[in-house]
Structures are given as structure tokens and as C-alpha cells.
């Protein structure tokens, strides 16, 4: 079962980091599977997902990802009741968005 942002905030810092790393590793593994079996009809639907995971694999360390998530959580306390995997997605999606957005 997924945990909420409130539950994640109550974890020790090391546990918070491990949780975020687990979420990101899962995305990376899924992205690799999608890329290996990609069909044109799926690419449009899943393009946003693979763009973010490519960004993470190319230029952001686990320490940076955790810091990005922690900052997002600090700046968005009204969202802490949502599931943490979604909050992690929101944080890294913002960080990987092109500067022109």
C-alpha cells in the first residue's frame, strides 16, 4: 500500500531517502521496459513518463532527487494527504520541466 505525504514526513530522513529511491528506481525499470517494447500508439500516451525518467537517469543523483522531493514537500503542505509516489512524481516532474515552461 502506498503511503501518504503525511506518513512520509514522519519517517526518519534515511527512510525518506530510501522511499524516494525506491519510487525512482521503479520508474526507471518501467521506463526501460516501455522503451524496449514501445509501439507508436503507446509513445504518445507514455511520452511524458519516459521524458521524466530520461531526465532523472541523465543528470540527477539520488541525493538531488531526495532534496527536490523534500523541498517540494516543504513548499506544498496542503498536498501531504496525497500518496507519496504521486507527490514524488510532481516534484521531479517540476524539476525536469524545460526552463521555457
N, CA and C atoms as an extended XYZ file, in Angstrom:
303
Properties=species:S:1:pos:R:3:atomname:S:1:resname:S:1:resid:I:1 pbc="F F F"
N         0.843       -1.175        0.000 N   UNK     1
C         0.000        0.000        0.000 CA  UNK     1
C         0.894        1.246        0.000 C   UNK     1
N         0.520        2.221       -0.773 N   UNK     2
C         1.264        3.478       -0.861 CA  UNK     2
C         1.092        4.261        0.438 C   UNK     2
N         2.101        5.056        0.754 N   UNK     3
C         1.994        5.914        1.928 CA  UNK     3
C         1.656        7.335        1.480 C   UNK     3
N         1.101        8.101        2.389 N   UNK     4
C         0.774        9.496        2.085 CA  UNK     4
C         1.975       10.378        2.402 C   UNK     4
N         1.890       11.623        1.974 N   UNK     5
C         2.923       12.583        2.309 CA  UNK     5
C         3.048       12.779        3.811 C   UNK     5
N         1.922       12.758        4.518 N   UNK     6
C         1.959       12.884        5.979 CA  UNK     6
C         2.749       11.738        6.603 C   UNK     6
N         2.516       10.526        6.129 N   UNK     7
C         3.249        9.364        6.648 CA  UNK     7
C         4.736        9.455        6.307 C   UNK     7
N         5.050        9.899        5.091 N   UNK     8
C         6.442       10.048        4.668 CA  UNK     8
C         7.154       11.078        5.534 C   UNK     8
N         6.477       12.169        5.845 N   UNK     9
C         7.075       13.220        6.671 CA  UNK     9
C         7.446       12.696        8.061 C   UNK     9
N         6.740       11.693        8.562 N   UNK    10
C         7.017       11.153        9.895 CA  UNK    10
C         8.177       10.162        9.901 C   UNK    10
N         8.636        9.739        8.729 N   UNK    11
C         9.753        8.795        8.650 CA  UNK    11
C        11.059        9.495        8.997 C   UNK    11
N        12.033        8.715        9.443 N   UNK    12
C        13.386        9.246        9.608 CA  UNK    12
C        13.916        9.649        8.244 C   UNK    12
N        14.856       10.586        8.226 N   UNK    13
C        15.373       11.098        6.953 CA  UNK    13
C        15.918        9.982        6.061 C   UNK    13
N        16.611        9.028        6.637 N   UNK    14
C        17.152        7.914        5.848 CA  UNK    14
C        16.016        7.114        5.209 C   UNK    14
N        14.966        6.875        5.953 N   UNK    15
C        13.820        6.136        5.417 CA  UNK    15
C        13.127        6.935        4.314 C   UNK    15
N        13.072        8.261        4.464 N   UNK    16
C        12.510        9.099        3.408 CA  UNK    16
C        13.322        8.937        2.128 C   UNK    16
N        14.641        8.960        2.261 N   UNK    17
C        15.521        8.821        1.101 CA  UNK    17
C        15.336        7.459        0.433 C   UNK    17
N        15.280        6.404        1.234 N   UNK    18
C        15.102        5.059        0.687 CA  UNK    18
C        13.773        4.949       -0.039 C   UNK    18
N        12.730        5.544        0.504 N   UNK    19
C        11.422        5.511       -0.153 CA  UNK    19
C        11.492        6.179       -1.522 C   UNK    19
N        12.056        7.383       -1.567 N   UNK    20
C        12.145        8.124       -2.831 CA  UNK    20
C        12.984        7.347       -3.839 C   UNK    20
N        14.105        6.788       -3.407 N   UNK    21
C        14.954        5.997       -4.304 CA  UNK    21
C        14.186        4.803       -4.857 C   UNK    21
N        13.399        4.146       -4.009 N   UNK    22
C        12.591        3.006       -4.466 CA  UNK    22
C        11.574        3.407       -5.515 C   UNK    22
N        10.934        4.545       -5.316 N   UNK    23
C         9.959        5.049       -6.297 CA  UNK    23
C        10.656        5.332       -7.625 C   UNK    23
N        11.783        6.043       -7.572 N   UNK    24
C        12.502        6.422       -8.797 CA  UNK    24
C        13.058        5.194       -9.506 C   UNK    24
N        13.612        4.238       -8.763 N   UNK    25
C        14.109        3.011       -9.385 CA  UNK    25
C        12.980        2.250      -10.083 C   UNK    25
N        11.814        2.233       -9.480 N   UNK    26
C        10.663        1.569      -10.105 CA  UNK    26
C        10.303        2.255      -11.413 C   UNK    26
N        10.288        3.603      -11.412 N   UNK    27
C        10.007        4.337      -12.654 CA  UNK    27
C        11.047        4.020      -13.717 C   UNK    27
N        12.320        4.000      -13.330 N   UNK    28
C        13.382        3.717      -14.298 CA  UNK    28
C        13.240        2.323      -14.898 C   UNK    28
N        12.919        1.343      -14.055 N   UNK    29
C        12.733       -0.011      -14.564 CA  UNK    29
C        11.536       -0.085      -15.504 C   UNK    29
N        10.453        0.554      -15.137 N   UNK    30
C         9.273        0.565      -16.001 CA  UNK    30
C         9.571        1.277      -17.312 C   UNK    30
N        10.298        2.379      -17.245 N   UNK    31
C        10.647        3.119      -18.466 CA  UNK    31
C        11.490        2.263      -19.401 C   UNK    31
N        12.412        1.487      -18.853 N   UNK    32
C        13.232        0.615      -19.688 CA  UNK    32
C        12.384       -0.448      -20.374 C   UNK    32
N        11.411       -0.977      -19.660 N   UNK    33
C        10.508       -1.967      -20.252 CA  UNK    33
C         9.680       -1.317      -21.360 C   UNK    33
N         9.165       -0.124      -21.103 N   UNK    34
C         8.360        0.595      -22.095 CA  UNK    34
C         9.196        0.884      -23.339 C   UNK    34
N        10.425        1.362      -23.132 N   UNK    35
C        11.297        1.686      -24.261 CA  UNK    35
C        11.619        0.440      -25.090 C   UNK    35
N        11.768       -0.697      -24.434 N   UNK    36
C        12.109       -1.932      -25.140 CA  UNK    36
C        10.929       -2.486      -25.933 C   UNK    36
N         9.706       -2.168      -25.519 N   UNK    37
C         8.523       -2.720      -26.179 CA  UNK    37
C         7.639       -1.642      -26.779 C   UNK    37
N         8.177       -0.460      -26.920 N   UNK    38
C         7.372        0.687      -27.350 CA  UNK    38
C         6.762        0.484      -28.741 C   UNK    38
N         5.517        0.837      -28.846 N   UNK    39
C         4.795        0.838      -30.108 CA  UNK    39
C         4.328        2.275      -30.352 C   UNK    39
N         4.169        2.686      -31.598 N   UNK    40
C         3.763        4.073      -31.864 CA  UNK    40
C         2.525        4.522      -31.088 C   UNK    40
N         1.547        3.661      -30.929 N   UNK    41
C         0.322        4.068      -30.233 CA  UNK    41
C         0.571        4.325      -28.746 C   UNK    41
N         1.582        3.689      -28.200 N   UNK    42
C         1.884        3.863      -26.776 CA  UNK    42
C         2.787        5.070      -26.531 C   UNK    42
N         3.573        5.467      -27.511 N   UNK    43
C         4.568        6.510      -27.276 CA  UNK    43
C         3.937        7.843      -26.900 C   UNK    43
N         2.815        8.182      -27.516 N   UNK    44
C         2.167        9.449      -27.181 CA  UNK    44
C         1.646        9.433      -25.752 C   UNK    44
N         1.061        8.315      -25.362 N   UNK    45
C         0.487        8.203      -24.023 CA  UNK    45
C         1.580        8.194      -22.955 C   UNK    45
N         2.664        7.513      -23.245 N   UNK    46
C         3.706        7.334      -22.236 CA  UNK    46
C         4.893        8.274      -22.402 C   UNK    46
N         4.846        9.159      -23.375 N   UNK    47
C         5.955       10.068      -23.625 CA  UNK    47
C         6.318       10.923      -22.436 C   UNK    47
N         5.304       11.438      -21.744 N   UNK    48
C         5.587       12.274      -20.581 CA  UNK    48
C         6.346       11.496      -19.518 C   UNK    48
N         6.026       10.224      -19.369 N   UNK    49
C         6.674        9.394      -18.352 CA  UNK    49
C         8.135        9.133      -18.703 C   UNK    49
N         8.378        8.748      -19.933 N   UNK    50
C         9.752        8.444      -20.324 CA  UNK    50
C        10.612        9.697      -20.374 C   UNK    50
N        10.046       10.855      -20.683 N   UNK    51
C        10.819       12.101      -20.669 CA  UNK    51
C        11.363       12.386      -19.274 C   UNK    51
N        10.527       12.227      -18.271 N   UNK    52
C        10.968       12.492      -16.899 CA  UNK    52
C        12.004       11.463      -16.460 C   UNK    52
N        11.770       10.197      -16.743 N   UNK    53
C        12.742        9.192      -16.308 CA  UNK    53
C        14.064        9.348      -17.050 C   UNK    53
N        14.038        9.754      -18.296 N   UNK    54
C        15.295       10.024      -19.013 CA  UNK    54
C        16.042       11.179      -18.360 C   UNK    54
N        15.320       12.206      -17.981 N   UNK    55
C        15.918       13.350      -17.289 CA  UNK    55
C        16.601       12.883      -16.009 C   UNK    55
N        15.921       12.066      -15.237 N   UNK    56
C        16.478       11.592      -13.979 CA  UNK    56
C        17.710       10.725      -14.197 C   UNK    56
N        17.678        9.869      -15.187 N   UNK    57
C        18.815        8.974      -15.437 CA  UNK    57
C        20.026        9.727      -15.936 C   UNK    57
N        19.831       10.820      -16.637 N   UNK    58
C        20.950       11.525      -17.266 CA  UNK    58
C        21.644       12.517      -16.351 C   UNK    58
N        20.905       13.171      -15.464 N   UNK    59
C        21.562       14.288      -14.820 CA  UNK    59
C        21.245       14.536      -13.360 C   UNK    59
N        20.489       13.711      -12.715 N   UNK    60
C        20.128       13.986      -11.332 CA  UNK    60
C        20.498       12.778      -10.459 C   UNK    60
N        21.233       13.041       -9.370 N   UNK    61
C        21.623       11.971       -8.449 CA  UNK    61
C        20.494       11.680       -7.470 C   UNK    61
N        20.592       10.542       -6.768 N   UNK    62
C        19.590       10.213       -5.755 CA  UNK    62
C        19.538       11.288       -4.667 C   UNK    62
N        20.701       11.809       -4.277 N   UNK    63
C        20.723       12.868       -3.273 CA  UNK    63
C        19.972       14.105       -3.732 C   UNK    63
N        20.155       14.455       -5.008 N   UNK    64
C        19.444       15.611       -5.558 CA  UNK    64
C        17.942       15.338       -5.623 C   UNK    64
N        17.582       14.143       -6.035 N   UNK    65
C        16.159       13.804       -6.138 CA  UNK    65
C        15.496       13.906       -4.766 C   UNK    65
N        16.162       13.359       -3.757 N   UNK    66
C        15.609       13.429       -2.406 CA  UNK    66
C        15.466       14.883       -1.959 C   UNK    66
N        16.467       15.709       -2.236 N   UNK    67
C        16.391       17.130       -1.878 CA  UNK    67
C        15.243       17.821       -2.612 C   UNK    67
N        15.058       17.483       -3.881 N   UNK    68
C        13.960       18.056       -4.666 CA  UNK    68
C        12.618       17.679       -4.044 C   UNK    68
N        12.474       16.415       -3.656 N   UNK    69
C        11.221       15.955       -3.047 CA  UNK    69
C        11.013       16.630       -1.690 C   UNK    69
N        12.059       16.710       -0.893 N   UNK    70
C        11.933       17.356        0.415 CA  UNK    70
C        11.515       18.818        0.263 C   UNK    70
N        12.117       19.520       -0.678 N   UNK    71
C        11.760       20.932       -0.898 CA  UNK    71
C        10.310       21.049       -1.377 C   UNK    71
N         9.914       20.156       -2.288 N   UNK    72
C         8.534       20.162       -2.767 CA  UNK    72
C         7.570       19.971       -1.599 C   UNK    72
N         7.901       19.022       -0.730 N   UNK    73
C         7.034       18.766        0.426 CA  UNK    73
C         6.968       19.992        1.344 C   UNK    73
N         8.099       20.634        1.573 N   UNK    74
C         8.116       21.837        2.409 CA  UNK    74
C         7.250       22.942        1.808 C   UNK    74
N         7.266       23.052        0.490 N   UNK    75
C         6.533       24.117       -0.195 CA  UNK    75
C         5.065       23.792       -0.459 C   UNK    75
N         4.655       22.554       -0.230 N   UNK    76
C         3.283       22.148       -0.558 CA  UNK    76
C         2.618       21.355        0.565 C   UNK    76
N         2.551       21.885        1.768 N   UNK    77
C         1.944       21.127        2.870 CA  UNK    77
C         0.467       20.793        2.640 C   UNK    77
N        -0.193       21.545        1.800 N   UNK    78
C        -1.610       21.258        1.534 CA  UNK    78
C        -1.800       19.961        0.754 C   UNK    78
N        -0.724       19.394        0.241 N   UNK    79
C        -0.826       18.166       -0.552 CA  UNK    79
C        -0.377       16.920        0.205 C   UNK    79
N         0.021       17.059        1.442 N   UNK    80
C         0.593       15.941        2.187 CA  UNK    80
C        -0.349       14.750        2.355 C   UNK    80
N        -1.630       14.940        2.182 N   UNK    81
C        -2.582       13.835        2.336 CA  UNK    81
C        -2.637       12.942        1.088 C   UNK    81
N        -2.007       13.373       -0.009 N   UNK    82
C        -1.969       12.557       -1.224 CA  UNK    82
C        -0.901       11.475       -1.099 C   UNK    82
N        -0.966       10.463       -1.965 N   UNK    83
C         0.020        9.390       -1.888 CA  UNK    83
C         1.406        9.908       -2.269 C   UNK    83
N         2.410        9.367       -1.602 N   UNK    84
C         3.765        9.877       -1.720 CA  UNK    84
C         4.371        9.628       -3.098 C   UNK    84
N         4.014        8.547       -3.747 N   UNK    85
C         4.542        8.293       -5.094 CA  UNK    85
C         4.099        9.406       -6.049 C   UNK    85
N         2.856        9.852       -5.918 N   UNK    86
C         2.366       10.949       -6.760 CA  UNK    86
C         3.053       12.265       -6.414 C   UNK    86
N         3.280       12.506       -5.136 N   UNK    87
C         3.973       13.726       -4.726 CA  UNK    87
C         5.417       13.714       -5.222 C   UNK    87
N         6.043       12.547       -5.187 N   UNK    88
C         7.404       12.418       -5.722 CA  UNK    88
C         7.393       12.727       -7.207 C   UNK    88
N         6.407       12.199       -7.915 N   UNK    89
C         6.280       12.478       -9.347 CA  UNK    89
C         6.139       13.973       -9.597 C   UNK    89
N         5.255       14.628       -8.852 N   UNK    90
C         5.064       16.066       -9.038 CA  UNK    90
C         6.368       16.828       -8.849 C   UNK    90
N         7.116       16.454       -7.828 N   UNK    91
C         8.372       17.154       -7.528 CA  UNK    91
C         9.389       16.979       -8.645 C   UNK    91
N         9.604       15.743       -9.094 N   UNK    92
C        10.628       15.537      -10.121 CA  UNK    92
C        10.151       16.008      -11.492 C   UNK    92
N         8.869       15.941      -11.731 N   UNK    93
C         8.337       16.446      -12.990 CA  UNK    93
C         8.602       17.950      -13.102 C   UNK    93
N         8.383       18.672      -12.002 N   UNK    94
C         8.694       20.107      -11.995 CA  UNK    94
C        10.176       20.353      -12.228 C   UNK    94
N        11.011       19.565      -11.580 N   UNK    95
C        12.463       19.752      -11.695 CA  UNK    95
C        12.962       19.439      -13.092 C   UNK    95
N        12.330       18.517      -13.782 N   UNK    96
C        12.773       18.116      -15.114 CA  UNK    96
C        12.097       18.902      -16.227 C   UNK    96
N        11.127       19.725      -15.880 N   UNK    97
C        10.425       20.505      -16.905 CA  UNK    97
C        11.411       21.476      -17.563 C   UNK    97
N        11.286       21.635      -18.865 N   UNK    98
C        12.153       22.609      -19.557 CA  UNK    98
C        11.978       24.004      -18.965 C   UNK    98
N        13.052       24.759      -18.944 N   UNK    99
C        13.037       26.111      -18.359 CA  UNK    99
C        12.053       27.027      -19.071 C   UNK    99
N        11.709       26.728      -20.320 N   UNK   100
C        10.819       27.583      -21.081 CA  UNK   100
C         9.366       27.466      -20.658 C   UNK   100
N         9.025       26.454      -19.861 N   UNK   101
C         7.630       26.276      -19.431 CA  UNK   101
C         7.231       27.284      -18.416 C   UNK   101
